[in-house]
Amino acid sequence: MDQKARNRVLAVLFVGVLMGALDIAIVGPALPAIQAGLGVGSRAVAWIFNVYVLFNLIGTPLMAKLSDRFGRRSIYLLDVALFGLGSLIVAASPSFTVLLVGRAVQAVGSGGIFPVASAVIGDTFPAERRGRALGLIGAVFGVAFLLGPLLGGLLLQLSWHWLFLINLPVAAWLIVAASRLLPAKRPAPSSPFDWRGTAALSALLAALALGVNHLDSAHLGQSVLSPGVLPYLLAAAALVPLFWTLERRADDPLVRPGLLRRRQVALVSVFALGTGLAETSLVFLPSLAVSALHVAAATASFLLLPVVVLSGVGAPIAGRMLDALGAKPVIQSGLALTALGLVLFDVTGSSVLFFILAGALVGLGLSSLLGAPLRYVMLDEAGASERGAAQGVLKVFSGSGQLLGGALVGAVAASQGGGAPGYRTALLAIGLATAVLAVLSFGMRGRRKEATADTRSASAPSGASD
């Protein structure tokens, strides 16, 4: 594949990831309209997010593994089609229950789009150009969170249904373009699919998501022991060894145990978990700004712009640094900047300038972690036959970190009495944890010793066309 063909492939992947990211960014402003239109309460409307998070976590490893077995193009098309179908169900839903079904279908499709896109980049781009390609894909999320509220506000002038109907022409274009441009190569599966492992992991993630979503961060100790939380958390803990045992026995496991035993993969998975925690902690920055800086809620939201802009601008730069320097220094700098920014929030006092500086550091740090660098390492560590599954593993760890982040930050803040002191303490705790990860990153291999997936996959079975 020549560079022009690769660029066309990258454009298709970019639009697909942007479609999924925009959906997350524009749903928030629509919640009051959906609540009023379908006549549901505030507690029930939260399930629009909860259902999406749950099925997105479940869909990610499933779709990623299916792409290893049946080809990237086939599963990417399936993911886009499911996302479009879910959008149609949501837009046409006559009841709140049907709307939740549509969100679940959307989430399963969306769960596969990003990891499959990353695996396609690993398949089609040479090792020395993967970083910049992954960096462009990573920049999508900064773009989405800048455009999302604006696009959502415009479409809400018509109806909240248009927030989802807008996905249909985009999905249709993607299906046509992807069927023409994405590589059609795939291996011929020689062993049965790991349905038992898939069921165990799905149950594990569902139990974790349901347990965490029912936590009361203000009374964490009491809520953990409550009947709505403890059984789910115990079930999740019990399913971990069961899933591991099933994977060791499976002919073609959903996640190869040998992959997780590699030092690079284990470290990057922990970094993904920590990055998810740090990313979720940003949700509390407007509350900190209101209570510490005494600004209006609308102004507090604008103070997040440095985080969003620099995370979007920094992602392509981080991708180019990956190609030039390798993964280790980029990940180290990302963790260090994120830790420094989060700790700086604890000493901002009533200074808007220091608040903006802290946000800028966090934005730059996250841009060096989200999207490209961690996925770059996974592409290096995984052979062609397990690239999709490896990307799915990474998404599961980052998603679990995001899931836990809200409850943990809320619990730490509540333990300190809430308000500015509580949020500062919570961000300080996340910053110190990120600093520990920065120290652990010195255990990564340097570039000269990094094995590339190209050499590791040289002995992989040749593919057949879709």
N, C-alpha and C positions, 0 to 999 in steps of 0.2 A: 504494500500500500504506500503510495507516494504522499508527500506532505499535504498537497491539496486535498486529497481524499481524506487524510486524517483530520484536517481542519473542518471538513464538512461533517464528519462523524462527531467531532467535538461540538459543533454548533447544535446538532440534534440532541446530544447529551445535555448541553447547557440549557436548552429550552425546556427539556423534560424536568430537570432538577429545579429550574426556576418556577415552573408550573406548580410543583409540589410545595416549594418554599413560600410562594405567594399565597397559597391557600391557607397556610398557617398564619401568615401575617394579617390577612384581611378578615379572618373569621371573628376576631375579637370585637371589632367595631360593630359587627352585625348581631351580636348576642342580644342586646335590648330589643331589636326589631324582631328577631326570631322568637324571643320570649313572649312578646306581646302578640305576635301573629298566631302562635300555637297555644297560647294560654297556659304556660307552665311556670312553675315557681323558680326562684333563684337557685335553690339547691339542685333542682332537676336539670337546669340549663347547664350546670357545670359538667354534666355527662357528655356534652358535645365535645369537650376536650378529653375527658377521661376515656371515653370509648375510643377516640382516635389514638391516644397514647398507647392504650392496651393492644389494639390490633396492629398498630404500626410496629410495636416491639415483636409481636408474634410473626408478622408478615416478613420482617427483615431477614432472619436466618433462613426461613423457608424459601423465599424467592431467590436469595443469594445462592443457596445450594442447588436449586432447580436450574439456575443459569449455568452451573458447572456441568450438569448432566445433559441438559437439552439445548444448550446454546444461548449466548447472550441475546441475540436478536429475538428469538422466540419469547423469552421471558421478559425482555424489555417491552415488547409489544403487548404481552399479557398484562404487565404492570400498568402501562399507560391506558389500556382498555378498561381495566378494573377501576382506575382512578376516574376515568370519564364516566363509566357506568355509575359509580358511587355518587359523582357530582350530579348526575341526572336524577338519581333516586332522591337525593337531598332536596334538590330544587323543586321536584314534583311531589314531595311528601305531603300526604293529607293529614298526618299525625306526627307527634313527637317520636313515637316508637319507630315509625318508618324512617324518619330522619336519622335516628341513631343507627339503623341498619345501613343506610347510605354512607354514614361516616365510617362505619366499620369496613365497608367495601373499599371506600376511598383509602383508608389507612393501610390496608393490606397491599394495595397497589403502590401507594407512595413508599411503603417500607422497602420495596425492592428497587425503586428507581435509582437512588443514590449509590447503593453498593454495587448494583449491576453496571451503572455508568463507570464507576471506578475500576471495576474488573475489565470492562471494554478498553479503557485507557491502558491498563496493563497488557492487554492482548495486542493492541494496535500501535502503541507508541514505543519507540526504543527507550531503553533505560535512561539515556542522557536527556530525554525531552519529557519524561513523565511528570517531573515536578511542576513545570509551567502549565501543563495541561490540567493537572489536579488543582493547581492554584486558581486557574480560571473557574473551574467548577466550584471551588470553595468560596470564591467571591460572590457567588449567586446569593448566598444568605444575607450578606450585607446589602446587596441590591434589593432583595425582596423586602427586607424590613424598612428600607427607605421608601420604596414604591408602594408597599402594601397598604398602609393607612390612607395614602392619597387615592389609590385606585379603589379601595373599599369605600371611601367617602363619596366618590363620584358614582359608583354603582348603586349605593344605597339611596341615591336620589331617585332611582327607578324603583327598585324593590330589592330586598335581601336575597331573593331567588337568583338575581343576576350575578351575585358573587360566586355562585356555583355554575350557572349556565355559561359563564365566560370561559370555563374550562373545556367545554365541548368542542368548539372549533380548534382550539390549541391541541387537544388530544387527537382530533381527526388529522390535523396536519402532521403531528408527530408519528402517527401510525403509518401514514403514506411515506414520509421521509425516512423513518427508521427501517421500514421494509425494503427500501431501495439502497440505503447507505450503510447500515450496520453490517458487520461481517456475519456471514451465514455459517461459519464453521462450528461444529459441535462434535464432542466425542459420542461414541455409541455406548450407552450404558450396558455394562456386562453383569451388574449385580442389582438386586432389588433395592428400591428406595427405602431409606431409613425412617419408616413411618413411626416406629416406636420411639425413637429418639426425638423425632419432631413433636410427637404428642407430649412427651415428658418435658421438653423445653418449653413448649407452649403453655402447659399447665404451670410450670415453674414461674414463667414470666407473668402469667395472668394472676397467680397468687400474690406475687410480689407487688404488682401494680395495684391490685385491689386493696391489699393490706396498707400500702403506703398512702393511697388516696383517702383512706378512712382515718388516717392519723390526725389527731388534733395537736398541732404544733405548740399551742399554748399550754397544753397539759400532756406533754409527750409521754411521761412515765405512766400516767393513768390510762391513756388511750392505747398504749401498746398492749396492756393487759385486758383490754375490753374485748367482748365477744365479736365485735366487728373487725378486729385487727389481728389479734393473737392467732386464731386458727389459720388465717391466710399466711402469716409470716412463718408459722411452724410448718405448714405445708410446703412453702417455698424452700425452707431449709432441708426438709426431708427429701425433696425431689432432686436436690443437687447430687448426692451420691448415686441415686437411681439413674439419673441422666448420664453421669460419668460411666457407670457400669454398662449401660446400654450402648454407649458410644464405643467402648473398648471391645464389645462383642460384635458390633455391626460390621458387615462386609464393606459397606460404603457409608461411613458415619456422617451425620449432619455436620459435625465438627470433629476433625481428626484429633484425638488426644495428643498425638505427637506434635501437632502444631502448637498447642498451648504449652508444651514443655520446653519450647525454645525460648531462650532468655530474652531475645529481642521482642518476641511476640508477647511474652508475659509482661515485660516492662511497658510496652506500648498499650497493652490492654489496661493496665493500672493507670497510665497517663490519660487514657480515654475516659475512664471512670472519674478521675479528678477533674478533667476538663469539663465534663458534664456538670459536676458540682459547681465549678466556678461560673459556668455559663448561666445556670439557673439562679445563682446568687444575684445576678444583674437585675432580675425582676424586682428586687427590693430597693434598688437605687433611687427610684422616684420617691418612695416613702422616706428614705433617709434624707433626700434633698428637702422635702417638705418640712420634716421635723427639725433638721439641723440647720438648714440655710434659711428657713422661714420664707419659702417661695410658694407661689401658687402651683396647683397640681399640673396645670398646662405647661408652666415654665419648667417644672421638674422633668417632664417628658422630653423637652427640648435639650435638657442637659445630658441626655443619653446620646445625643447625636455624635459626639466624638467617639464613643464606643462603637457605634454602628458604622460610621464612615470609615474609621481607621481599620476596623476588622474587614471591611469590604475592599479597601484600597490595599491593605497589607497582604491579603491572601495571594494575589498574583506575584507580589514581590517575594513572598516566602517561597512560592513555587520555583521561581528562578534561582533563589538561593539554594534550594534543594539540589537542582541540577549542577550548580557550581561547587557547593561545599559538602553535600551529603546531608543526611537526616539529623545526625547527632547535634551539631551546633545550632541548627534551626530549632529543634525541639527544646534544647537547653535554654536558648534565649527566650523562647515563647513562655516556658514555665517561669523563668526568672522575672520577666516583665509582668506577667499576670500576677505573680505573688507580690511583687513590689507595688503594683497598682492597688490591689486589694488591701494590703497593709496600710498604704497611704490614706485610704478612706478613713482609717481609724484616727488619723491625726489632722484631718482637714479642718476641724473646728467649724467656724462659720464662713470660711473662705470659699467663694465660688471658684476662684482661680485654681486652688488646689484640688477641688472636686473635679473640675474639668481635666486637670493634669492626670489625676488618678484614673479617670475614665479613659483617657487617651492611652495610657500605659496598658490598661487591661485590654482595650481594643486591639492594640498592636500585638500583645501577647497571645490573645486568642486567635488572631489571624495567622500566627505561626504554629498553631496546633490544630485548629478545625480545618477540615477539608483535605489539605494536601499532605502535611508532614507525616502524620500517623498512618495514613493510608499508603503513603510512599513506602514506609517500612514494611507494611503488610504485603505489598506487591513484591517487594524484594524477597520476603521470607517464604511466600507461598508459591508453589509451582502452578503451572497453567491449569491443572486439573482441580485446584482448590482455591483459586483466586477469589471467586465469588463468595465461598463460605468464609474465607478469612476476612473479607470486607464486612460480611454479616456479623461476625464475632465482634468486630470493632464497634459497629453500630449498636449492638446489644449492650456493650459495656458503657458507651457514652450515654445511651438512653437510660440505663439504670442509674447513672450518676445524675442525670437530669431529674429522674423520678425521685431520688432521695434528697436532692438538693433543697427543694422547697421546704420539706418537712424539717430538715436539719437546721437550715438557716432560721426558720420560724421558731424552732424550739430553743435555739441559743439566744435569739433575740428576746423571746418571752422570759427566759430564765434571768435575764438582766433587767427586766421590768419594761421591755418594749421601748418604743421611741428611738431617738437618735443613739443613746448609749447601747441599747440592745442590738440595733442593726450594725453599729460599728464593731461591736464585739463579734457578731456573727461573721462579718466580712473579714475581720482579723483572723478568726479561726480558719476560715477557708483559705486565706492568704498564707498562713503558716503551714497548712497542709500541702498547699501547692509548692511552697519552698522546699518541703521535704521531698516532693517528687522531683524538683530541680536537682537536688543532691543525688537522688537515685539515678537520674539520667546520665551521670558520669559512668554508670555501669554499662551503657550501650557500647556497641562496637563502633570504631571509627570507620570512615568511608573505605579506606584501603582494604579492610578486612571484610567488608560487607559482600555477601554473595548475592548475585542477581538472580531473579526468577528466570531470566532467559536461559542461563546455563543449567539451572535446576530443572527446567521444563523441557530440556532438549530430548530427554528420553521419554517424554509423555506420549501417549498414543496419538496417532494422527487422527484428525477429525474428519467427520463426514458432513456433507452439506445439510442444512436445515430442510 
